[in-house]
Amino acid sequence: MLGQIALLLEALAAFGLTAVMYRALLRLAKIDPTVLAIAFYMVLLTVSQYAASKITNYLGFLVPAGTMTYVATVAMLDIIVLREGFHYARNVVLAGFLSQWLITAVNYVVVYLPSPVAPNSIYEAVFSTSARVAFASPIAYLAAETLDAYMVAKIGGAVWKRVIYSDPIAMAVDTLVFMPIAFWGVLPPPDFWSSVAGLLLTKISLAPVVAGVVYLNRRYLLKAAYEKAS
């Protein structure tokens, strides 16, 4: 059973580490909360791109391992949207989209540089995601995150509104854009549809976790970031 919920535990661990480091830097280094949230947001996106190329198991479904950073990414975007508004957050999302293409391009340059030490196949396993995953991830991210930021800005900051409106719609858009581009024709049809269903189920099952995390952030863990927004 532990193996079946490992992704959930890792998602919580990723958020916990993000929150602890964010809080520490906010207090000790006196970094602007928005700047700090953007920095963490970009790092989480990069981790997601690498991890998405690995398929793991969650509640009996096949899902991309990059889903583990989902909760922490939402928490950082929440800070950005509520501090700065939709238009600012939209530009951050766009910057994240472009940065993921830059990472992909640099990875391919690194992979194809000649090496006298080891064959390129070894470096491909370390530095590159599949071309389709690298192509699909930024596109799905841009569509889903822009929509999520827009809905959060429009419907207000109440946590329950995120669970009912914003998060489920953004999750569905992300999955329905990412999976066909990344894995259609690569995975056998049963595995493909299992992955689609699994990714939707995973993110929906994480919605209450996201709501709890955002609530804790606003009231306790990262309260200072929100207070300085007013």
N, C-alpha and C positions, 0 to 999 in steps of 0.2 A: 504493500500500500504506500509506503514511504516513497518508493520509486515513482509511483503514479502522480504524486503531488510535489515532486522535486522542483518542478518549474515554479510552482506557487511559492515554495519556500525560498527559492533563489530570487524571485521577484521581490519578496519582502526583504531579503538580505540586501539586495541592490538598493532598494529604497532606504533602508536603515542606514547603510553606509553613506549614501548621498546626503541624507538629512543630518547625520552627525558631522560630516565634513563641511557641509554648508553652514551649519550653526557655528562651528568652531572658527571658520574663516570670517564669518560675519562679525563675530565678537573680537577675535584677536587681530585680524588684519584690517578691520574697518573698511572692507571693500563694499562698494555700492551694491545693494541687494539685487538690483536688476542685472548689473554686469555679472555678478556672481552666478545668478540663475542662468544667464545665457551661456556662460562658460560650462557649467555642468550639463546644460541641455545639449550642447554641441558634442561633448564627450560621450554622453549617453547615446546619441544618434550614431556616432562612430562605432561604439561597441555593438549596437543593434545590427549595423550593416555586416560586420564580421560574423556575428553569431547567427544571423539569419540563414547562412548557408548550411548550417547543421540542423538536421531534423531530429527531434527528440519525441518522447512519448509523454502525453499528459491526459489522464483520465481515459486511457484507452484509445486516444486519437494521436495522429502524427501532427506535430506543430513545429514551426521554426523556433530554434532556441533563443533567437533575438527577442522573443516576446518577454523574456525575463526582465528587460529594462523598461517595460511599458509603464509600470506604476510610477517609477522615479521620473520618467520623462514627463508624464502628465502633471506631476507635482511641480516640476520646474516651470512648465508652460503656464500653470495656474498663477504662479507668482508674477510672471511677465505680463500676462493679460490683465490681471487685476491692478497691477501697479501702473501700467503704461497704456492700456487700451488696445483695441483690435488692430488699428493701423500699424502701431509699433510692433505688436506681436506678429503681424503678417510679414513685416520686413525681416524679423528674426527667423521666421519659418522659411522665407525665401533664401536667406543667407545660409541656413542649414541645408537646404536643398542643393545650393551651389557647392557648399563645402563637401558634400558627399560625392559629387562628381569629381571634385579635385582629388579626394582621397582615392577614388577608383582609378583615376588617370595616373597618379603617382605610383600606385601599387603595380599597375601594368608596366610602367617604366622599370621599376625595381625588378620585377619578375624576369623581364627580358634582357636585363644587363648580363653580359657574360661573366661567369665565375669560374676561376680555376680550382676552386675548393670542392664544389659539389654540383651535381646536375640540377638543372633548373626545376625539375619536378619537385624537388625538396622545397625550394623556395616558393613554388606555386601553392603548396599546401599551407605555408605560413602567411604569405602576403596577399594572396588573391582570393576573392570570392568568385563565384561563377559569374560570367558576364551577364547572364539573365537576372540573377539576384541583384547584382550591382546596378543594373538598369531599372529593375522593378522597384527597388527599395526607395530611391529618392522620389519617384513619380507617385507612388502610393502615399509616401510621407507628406509630400506637398499638398495633395488633394485632401487627405484626412486631417492634417494639422491645421491647415488654413480654415477648413470648415469648423473644426473644433474651437479654434480661437474665436471665430466669428460668432458661433452660437453662445459661447461662454460670455462674450462681451454683450450680446443682445439680450439674453435671458437673465442676466444678472449673475451674481456670484454665489447664490445659494447652492450648497453641496447637493441637495436632493435633486435640483434641476439638472445637474450634471449627470446623475445616475439615470434619470428618466429620459432626458432629451439628448444632451450633447454627446456623452460618451458612447451610447449604443450606436448612434448614427455614424459617428466618426469611425468607430471600430468596424462597422460593416463596410464602409467605403474603403478603408485601408485594406481589409481582407480581400474584397472583391476586385480591387485594382492590382494588389500585389501578387496574389496567387496565380492568376492566369498568365501574367507576364513572366513570372519567375519559374513556374513549374509545369505549365500545361505542355504536354507532350514529352516532358522529362520523367515525371512520375507516371506509373501505370494508373489508368482511370480510377480504380478503387482507392489507391493510395492518395491520389490527387483530391478526390472528394472527401476522403477522410481528413486530409490536411485542412481543406476549406472549413469543414464542419468543426474540426478540432480547434482551429484558430479562432473562429467565431465563439465557440464555447469557452475557450480559454479567456478571451477578453471580456466576455459577458460575465463569466464567473469571477473575474478580477474587478468588475465594476463596484461591488460593495467594498472591496479592499481599497480601491481608488477613493471612494467616498470617505471611508474611514481615515485614510492617509491625509487627504486634503483637509478634512475637519481637524485632525490633530495638528497639522501644520499651521492652520489659521488660528487655532485656539491656544496651542501650547508649543510645539516643537520649533516652528519657524515664525512665530507670531511677530517678531520684530520686523521681518521683511514686509509684512502686510501693514503694520502700524505706520511705517515710514512712508507708505504710499499715500496716506491721507493728508 
